[in-house]
Amino acid sequence: MDRTAFLAQPDVRSFIEWLQVELPRLAVHLQFPKSRFVDDGLNHKVVGIEKVHALYCWGSVWHDYQTGKWVKSADWASTKVSLDLLRIRLTKALALKCDNTAYSACLAVLQWGGVRGAIPFLHQLRRHGKLVHYLDSCIPLFDLNSIQKLSQLDASSILRFDAGLTKIHSLLDKTGSPIYDSRVGAAIAMLYALYRQGKQTPAQLRFPSGAARGAQIRDPGAFGFANSPQFFSKAVPSYSWARSQLELGWIIQVTLAGAPTMFAGSLQERSHCLEAALFMIGYDLRCLLSAPMVNRTVLSPSRGRGRGRHRGTWVPTSVNFPQVLGDYLQCSQPAGHAVELTEFRQWQVKVRGYAASTVRSYCTPLRPGEFDLVSFSLEELKRIADGGAQGLVTLSGGSEQFIVGDEYEQVYLTSVYLCARVIEMAREYSVQPVQVLICAGFAGNTKTANLIIRTGKTLGGHFDLLDDVQATVLFKVFFGQALIELDQQLMAAVKVIQSGIRG
């Protein structure tokens, strides 16, 4: 299906017409707590997509490798300056055919976006001298004015896709292809769900999304609508996520073409404005619950449970990290490269005699979104298996600091942070660490709270982030202030517990 065929689908045409009518009068209540991304927080009720865009906020800072300066942004005006500069850096690197420069430009984009998942993949491409070639080959696939078909975005052309790569591909495109992360995906999925209320015809669109780092809701399924397919699941392979970026780009541009007064500037500029407004809506979909078009009967409390529910906890699977990391290296060595996880699962069953449930648990931290070990060389896998500071930097793609974003990922390294901080607070304020984790909402019961602490202790010890359960100097350098929001939640829980004790 090409652009013309996609847009000709009755459901797609009708959805675009609905957007043209509803976006200018959309009622939105944006509520953001204070964070490193939104310094003063937000609590505004507005009407209209342009008013939403006017409140755009993403506090970020990235290091410009070319000038040596730090580039800060917060509102849309400063963010646009950042994005324009990042686009220049990426485009110039590809024009020079220099993999090292392209890698630096990509890292700058990831730093701006607060995501790290793509680093091992990009590093692997650079190591093999294929980074520029791969990024170049993807440019025509995301061109909104091209004659490409959705089927051309497949497993052979899209090797990986995540919240970092969508930013890179968007910046390399000159036609307005949107950044499609969990927030943008959540917003368009929710708008589509609202549009579909009461319709008997088959739905022709499926907009995937992913969970937030906090208790925000990013799945319409939480409100009784159809669940949004989730990133990094069998339902959303990499190429499917990439197709969603292309589909959304087509929808945005036709929507804006039929609503010429919506936003100002070129069609490309207007497209990114609408994308930025979706980004704000997608922070927490509850911002749309007061909108007039919401059917209250759909939002029955008896529905909205299960897969559509938000993720507020930080509970990992149980993993013996030194053993598992060493086993993965041992399994990969005969092949001469990092093996796929399916092969490693079979090896664990055959060689170690593990049960299927144990194998699933052990492989969870090795997947994309966590360690993504399949993207490393054997030499790098050995450093990671050996642990210590060198292994940690290798795992982080050369970064000496933890990169935190807005999405639910890096659960295992977050457990290291929670383990150290909750035990430190427990000692200082005479409370139980398990109780603090439960009260803060990071665990649902004593068993899962103990699992966070045990995992954090094991992984933290492997990478010299913890000495027993004490934070090391490396811990303080690596995490810095990146997870200060979790600290704030822990402290709030401590105060609640102390209040109950005194009461």
Secondary structure by P-SEA (a helix, b strand, c coil): ccaaaaaacaaaaaaaaaaaccccbbbbbbbbccccccccbbbbbbccaaaaaaacccccccccccccbbbbbccaaaaaaaaaaaaaaaaaaaaaccaaaaaaaaaaaaaaaccccaaaaaaaaaaaccaaaaaaaaccccccccccccccccccccccccaaaaaaaaaacccccccccaaaaaaaaaaaaaaaccccccccbbbbbbbccccccccccccccccccccccccccaaaaaaaaaaaaaaaaaaaaaccccccccaaaaaaaaaaaaaaaacccccccccccccccccccccccccccccccccccccaaaaaaaaaaaaaccccccccaaaaaaaaaacccccaaaaaaaaccccccccccccccaaaaaaaaaccaaaaaaaaccccbbbbcccccaaaaaaaaaaaaaaaaaaaccccaaaaaaaacccccaaaaaaaaaaaaaaaaaacccccccccaaaaaaccccaaaaaaaaaaaaaaaaaaaac
